[in-house]
Every structure is written in C-alpha cells, then in structure tokens.
Amino acid sequence: MDQFGTLGKVSAYLINKLYENNKTIFTIPDVKKILNKDYNQITDFLSELVKRKVLSRLKNGKFIIIPRETGNNERYIGNWFVAAREVINSPDYYLGFYSAMNHWAMLTQPLHKIFIVSPQRQFVPKQLKDILYIIYMNKKFIWGVSKEWVTQTQRVRISNLEKTILDGLLYPQHCGGITEISKGIWIAREKIDFSKLGEYVKKYNKNVIAKRLGYILEILELGTIPLNLDLRRYVKERYDILDPAMPIENKNKNTWRLIDNIGKKQILNLIKY
C-alpha cells in the first residue's frame, strides 16, 4: 500500500471527496477520478477499506460508505430500497410485492426482505443474499410504476398501489399470501383508485387476477358496481385455487369459480385487527 502513502490520510481524502460529490454509493471509476490511480491499485485499496469497515461492498465494483455513527457494521447497506436499486442490472426494475406493500402502508408487520422485479435474470449479490429477492417478470408486464422518495435525497421505482395489488394477486407467495393481500387492500381501501384498478385488470388480461380480486372485494364489500360487473366477465369454466401458496385442505367453491382454500371467515377475521 506504499503507493498510497498513509492509508488513513488517503482514505480520509477519498471519503471527504465522495461526500462532497454526493457519492455515498460509488463505483471504481468514481474512485479513479479522485485518486488517479490504476485499476489494480484502486481495487486493492478499496478491499483494504472494506476489511477496515470503512466501506461495505454492495456487489462487485460497487461500494457504500459506512457512516461513523453506525459503528463497525461490515454488512451495512444503507436504505434497503436504494441498495436494491444499486445492485439490480436493469433500469426497468421496480420494487414490488411485499416491499411495495410496505411503502404504501399496507402492512402491519415489519419488512424482512426486499422484493425487486426485473425483466432481466440475474443472481443476487452474495452481500445481499439474505435480504434481497429478485423476481423475474416479462417486460410487457413492467408498467404501473412511479418514482417515489424513500430518503430525503433518493427516489426509486416502485409499483403504484393498484399495480401492487394485482401483482400480489397473481403471485401471492411474494406477498405473504392472499390473506395478507386482503388485509392490505382493506387497510388501503380509502386510497385505492378502483377505476384504475379495473383498467389494470384489463391490461394484465389474466382471468385468475380478476377472479381473486372480485372474490376478495365481494368478501370485504368494497369496489364499485361497474368494476364488479367487469370482473365477472373473467369468470370462465375453469376453477382456480384462491391461494396457491396454501395447502388445499378446504375445497369451498363459489360463483367466482375459485377453490377457496382459506375461507371467508379467516379473511374477515384479519380485517378486525
């Protein structure tokens, strides 16, 4: 490390410059602009700073400064949503499912994992393997997304409230199941744009989404008459499972041609608390 002089002085200079440039999350090229050293020197230097818990590695080639007030937290990743944005390889990503439900205040439990959607398959960086879950989705279903503030200075792409609901109805396993989605719909009922929800059902054009939505709205006595009538049009001959993430012990059928393996009573009991 002699080529850098005293490690303390160089690291302090680098950290100060990164803060000045609002680069608490940065890449090797960012460091090269500041230190003007070759690639190998920089990677060795950054690896040393990671060992000393000055920095934390989000993924290969991308780092975050560990604030002094957090102590020597070698697994520090900062804001979870921002960290997820920084490690995903596609610009068409969005935070969805349980993460989006958390953002839209649809949950009553703390978030323990980050759920991010991408049209590009990739492995989860090992630094985030315990908390990040990447869900592949065809690009034609990447819509209903907006940039939302998650810190005072950072915005990320998050599915809007209505898209979050429909995504969850298609893949309940990423949202804690149908009961959790039903509870979230009830919590957010005054904020839901039911007209937009109907438009999104048409755009998704998947019968099972419409049937699950219609059944839940019927149980919760929510929605509008036009929406409920539109949802009925998606009821065909086929029966679908209400919650594929749950065992099929109960086989209660209904006019929505859903096999209710949860039970109306359980959904209604959830919204009381």
TAWOSUL-V177922 format. One record per pair of residues at least 6 apart in sequence whose C-alpha atoms are under 8 Angstrom apart, sorted by the first residue. I is the first residue (numbers start at 1). J is the second residue. D is the distance in whole Angstrom. If there is no record, write none. Layout:
# TAWOSUL-V177922
I;J;D
I;J;D
This chain:
# TAWOSUL-V177922
1;7;7
1;45;7
4;10;7
11;49;8
14;31;8
14;34;7
14;35;7
15;65;8
17;34;7
18;24;6
18;26;8
24;64;6
24;65;5
25;62;7
25;63;6
25;64;4
25;65;7
26;62;6
26;63;5
26;64;6
27;61;6
27;62;5
27;63;6
28;39;8
28;42;7
28;43;7
28;61;6
28;62;7
31;42;7
32;38;7
32;39;8
32;42;7
46;55;8
49;55;6
50;56;6
50;57;7
50;74;8
53;66;7
53;72;6
53;73;7
53;74;5
54;65;6
54;66;6
54;72;8
55;63;7
55;64;6
55;65;5
55;66;5
55;74;8
56;63;6
56;64;5
56;65;6
56;66;6
56;74;6
56;75;6
56;76;6
56;77;7
57;63;4
57;64;6
57;127;7
58;64;7
58;77;7
58;83;7
58;86;8
58;87;7
58;125;7
58;127;6
58;128;7
59;87;6
59;125;6
59;126;7
59;127;6
60;125;8
62;87;8
64;77;7
64;78;8
66;72;8
66;73;7
66;74;8
66;76;6
75;127;7
77;83;6
79;150;8
79;151;8
80;114;7
81;95;7
81;114;7
81;150;7
81;156;7
82;150;8
82;154;7
82;155;8
82;156;7
84;114;7
84;116;7
84;132;7
85;93;8
85;156;7
87;125;7
88;118;8
89;120;7
89;122;8
90;118;6
90;119;7
90;120;6
92;118;6
92;119;7
92;142;7
93;116;7
93;117;5
93;118;5
93;119;7
93;157;7
94;116;6
94;117;5
94;118;7
94;145;7
94;156;8
94;157;5
94;158;5
94;159;6
95;114;8
95;115;6
95;116;4
95;117;6
95;156;8
95;157;6
95;158;5
95;159;6
96;115;6
96;116;6
96;117;6
96;158;6
96;159;6
96;164;6
96;167;8
97;115;6
97;116;8
97;164;6
97;165;8
97;167;7
97;168;6
97;174;6
97;175;5
98;111;8
98;114;8
98;115;6
98;174;6
98;175;5
98;176;7
99;111;7
99;113;8
99;114;6
99;115;6
99;116;8
100;158;6
100;159;6
100;160;8
100;161;8
100;164;6
101;107;6
101;161;8
101;164;7
101;184;7
102;111;7
104;161;7
104;188;8
105;187;8
105;188;7
106;183;8
106;184;4
106;185;7
106;187;6
106;188;6
107;180;8
107;183;8
107;184;6
112;131;7
113;130;8
113;131;5
113;132;6
113;133;7
114;131;6
114;132;5
114;133;6
115;132;6
115;133;5
115;134;6
115;135;7
115;174;8
116;132;8
116;133;6
116;134;5
116;135;6
117;134;6
117;135;5
117;136;6
117;137;6
118;134;7
118;135;6
118;136;5
118;137;6
119;136;6
119;137;5
119;138;5
119;139;5
119;142;8
120;136;7
120;137;8
121;136;6
122;134;8
123;134;8
124;132;7
124;133;7
124;134;7
141;204;7
143;159;8
143;163;8
144;159;6
144;160;6
144;162;8
144;163;6
145;157;6
145;158;6
145;159;4
145;160;5
145;163;8
146;157;6
146;158;6
146;159;6
146;160;6
147;155;6
147;156;5
147;157;4
147;158;6
148;155;5
148;156;6
148;157;6
148;158;7
149;155;4
149;156;7
150;156;7
161;192;7
162;192;7
162;193;7
162;196;7
162;197;5
162;200;8
163;197;8
163;200;7
165;181;7
165;185;7
166;200;8
166;201;7
166;209;7
166;213;8
168;174;7
168;175;6
168;178;8
168;181;7
169;178;7
169;181;7
169;209;6
169;212;7
169;213;7
170;208;7
170;209;6
172;178;6
172;181;8
172;243;7
172;244;7
172;245;7
173;244;8
173;245;5
175;181;7
177;243;7
177;245;6
177;246;8
178;242;7
178;243;6
179;262;8
179;266;8
179;267;6
179;270;8
182;216;7
182;267;7
183;267;7
183;270;6
183;271;6
186;220;7
186;271;7
187;271;8
189;222;8
194;223;6
194;224;7
194;227;7
195;227;7
198;227;6
198;230;8
198;231;8
201;209;7
201;210;6
207;234;5
207;235;7
208;234;8
208;240;7
210;231;5
210;232;8
210;234;6
211;231;7
211;232;7
211;234;7
211;235;6
211;256;6
211;257;8
211;258;7
212;242;6
212;256;8
212;258;8
213;231;8
214;228;6
214;231;6
214;232;7
214;256;8
215;256;6
217;223;6
219;264;7
219;267;8
219;268;7
220;268;7
232;256;7
235;256;6
235;257;7
236;257;8
237;257;7
238;257;7
239;257;5
239;258;5
239;259;7
240;257;7
240;258;5
240;259;6
241;258;6
241;259;5
241;260;7
241;261;7
242;258;6
242;259;6
242;260;5
242;261;6
242;262;8
243;260;8
243;261;7
243;262;7
246;261;7
246;262;8
247;261;7
248;261;5
249;261;6
250;260;7
250;261;5
250;262;7
250;263;8
251;259;5
251;260;6
251;261;6
252;259;6
252;260;5
252;261;7
252;263;8
253;259;5
253;260;6
254;260;8
